[in-house]
């Protein structure tokens, strides 16, 4: 008998774009978990000094008179993560145009819940760190790690309704958008307006290409690289260029699906009308017809959709693992771990992610449902909604990213923040999973 893992069982029969997205996020979550464990093991082994030397190795890029010089850590966080943010931008755009966020009646619950899940954790963090050196880290507990959270839900299989999975996806997308705005507005160095205007000009050129119906990806890629450089030099975090570039990528296909159906039927009829030379080979006319069909299939998919699907695997298997390896390698003195967790920064993050997310997501959702502003996701219960809110407290990737921006140059506060993020994410993941697996009652049980 062939064995299927739980996440494979859940989605092996359906391959819609949304299910591809869930598969990709599940893969990302599992790979991220594995790489985080490896990074922690390496950082607390005799290899720590070699690890530290590696991630701080300087890499210099020379293009004529242009020189970009950064450590490997910064190349990963400022360069590779721009691809991750580009994918985030594509996901946000899809959700707004054709996904759950395109229907305000459906979107209102995750939108309100996401806003609550960002504001409450930030306020809890600020309350604990008011007047402290780490007060600038208020944005750290605002984020939800979509990959980890969705992985936990998918592993629960049919114990969680598809509508509740969709609710979490939409919530996490809004959460990501909020994190991008926070990074752009509050975690930005001194702005160099000349470079920022040049970055804006590059975005304008990409929009013009979109308006003129240019569907080839290469021009957008080349201009996007230039925009990334200008954004890097402007003082606004370079990864924001990834999100902005995603908004300029065409989301409309060259030909409508209805045209594909009609013309493909005609081409298939023509293909069959030609005598086939052998079972192993087609004649030249048939080859040309097949190429025409392939071109039309490619044209019915938008560049944004193709890029989103094509980038999931490299982001899951290359970008995110490298980010985890460069950022999760925390050298821990276990004899003082209790003291570190009670520091204001760590405590603020733990309270924000573990308590703030539940109050913000579940509290706002419950209030919206009681006031009839929104409806409970189909085939789910209030009890299950609480479990999903707990999973919202997993804030790994984006929280780590914001921590580096909030406490740049302060290794002690970054260490405290990462300990808080790891602790809170483990506790939130365990609470949410156990609650949904063993405690929460489904809609059919009520």
Buried (B, 14 or more C-beta within 10 A) or exposed (E): EEEEEEBEEBBEEEEEBBBBBBBBBBBBBBBBBEBBEBBBEBBBEEEEEEBBEBBEEEEEEEEEEEEBEBBBBBBBBBBBBBBBBBBBBBBBBBBBEEBBBEEEEBBBBBBBBBBBBBBBBBBBBBEBBEEBEBBBBBBBBBBBBBBBBBBBBBBBEEBBBBBBBBBBBBBBBBBBBBBBEBBBEEBBEEEBEEBBEBBBBBBEBBEEBBEEEBBEBEEBEEBBEBBBBBBBBBBBBBBBBBBBBBBBBBBEBBBEEEBBEEBBEEBEEEBEEEEEEEEEEBEEEBEEBBEBBEEBEEBBBBBBBBBBBEBBEEBBBEBBBBBBBBBBBBBBEEEEEEEBBEBBBBBBBBBBBBBBBBBBBBBBBBBBBEEEEBEBBEBBBBBBBBBBBBBBBBBBBBBBBBBBBBBEEBEEBBBBBBBBBBBBBEBBBEBBBEBBBEEBEBBEEE
